[in-house]
Amino acid sequence: GWNEEVIFEVWPSAAGAFTLHEDDGVSLDYRKGGFARTPVSVRPNADGTATFTVGRRTGSFAGMPKDRRMKVRFHLPTGVVEKDLGAVGEAGVSVAMPLECK
């Protein structure tokens, strides 16, 4: 089913990527191209941060919202830190997080 908020659980100690596939959740329209794809990645940086990126969305489906509420939870050695990415639209968003090891 459809959820208006997307929460990403991220362990940023290594680079990783995937593609978020979405459709209307009820029809078979995805078979005829009624779906959207969004690239998602995390990359540790040399400066002690990690960059989490929700890339540019491509495609569409019936009832697709203009944007989605998104959050990312960084699972760090010191605990879990949640960042609200806000309403993420077609253009995507990128955020950096310190990888504190205290």
C-alpha positions in Angstrom: 0.0 0.0 0.0 0.8 3.7 -0.2 2.5 5.6 2.6 2.7 9.4 2.4 6.0 9.4 4.4 9.2 7.5 3.4 11.8 6.8 6.1 15.2 5.6 5.0 17.2 3.5 7.5 20.9 4.2 6.7 24.1 2.6 8.1 26.7 5.0 6.4 29.9 3.1 7.1 30.2 2.1 3.4 28.9 3.4 0.1 25.6 2.0 -1.2 22.9 2.7 -3.6 19.5 1.5 -4.8 16.5 2.6 -6.8 13.2 3.3 -5.1 10.4 2.0 -7.4 6.9 3.3 -6.8 3.5 2.9 -8.5 -0.2 3.4 -7.5 -0.2 0.2 -5.4 -3.5 -1.0 -6.7 -3.5 -1.4 -10.5 -1.4 -3.2 -13.1 -0.5 0.1 -14.7 3.1 -0.4 -13.9 3.1 -3.0 -16.7 2.4 -0.1 -19.1 4.9 2.3 -17.7 2.8 3.7 -14.9 5.6 3.9 -12.3 8.3 6.2 -11.0 12.0 5.5 -10.1 14.1 7.5 -7.7 17.9 6.8 -7.2 19.0 6.8 -3.6 22.6 6.6 -2.4 24.9 7.1 0.6 28.6 7.9 0.4 31.1 8.2 3.2 33.4 11.2 2.7 37.1 11.8 3.6 36.1 14.7 5.9 34.3 12.4 8.4 30.8 13.0 7.0 28.5 10.8 4.9 26.3 12.2 2.1 22.8 10.8 1.7 21.2 11.6 -1.7 17.7 11.2 -3.0 18.2 11.7 -6.7 16.0 13.1 -9.5 12.7 11.1 -9.9 11.8 9.9 -13.3 8.5 8.5 -14.6 5.0 9.0 -13.2 1.8 7.1 -12.3 -1.8 8.0 -11.8 -2.3 9.8 -8.5 1.4 10.4 -8.0 1.9 13.3 -5.5 4.1 16.3 -6.5 6.4 15.6 -3.6 6.8 13.2 -0.7 7.6 13.7 3.0 10.9 11.9 3.6 13.2 11.3 6.6 16.5 9.6 6.9 17.7 7.8 10.0 21.5 7.5 10.3 22.6 4.6 12.4 25.9 5.7 13.9 28.2 4.2 16.5 26.9 6.9 18.9 23.2 6.2 18.2 20.5 6.9 15.7 20.2 10.4 14.3 17.0 11.3 12.3 16.9 14.1 9.8 13.7 15.4 8.3 14.3 15.9 4.6 10.9 17.7 4.3 8.8 17.5 1.1 11.1 16.0 -1.5 9.9 16.6 -5.1 11.1 15.6 -8.5 14.5 17.3 -8.2 15.6 15.3 -5.1 17.7 16.4 -2.1 21.1 15.7 -0.6 22.2 16.0 3.0 25.5 15.4 4.8 25.8 13.9 8.3 28.9 13.8 10.6 30.0 10.3 11.4 30.8 10.9 15.0 32.5 8.0 16.8 32.7 9.3 20.4 
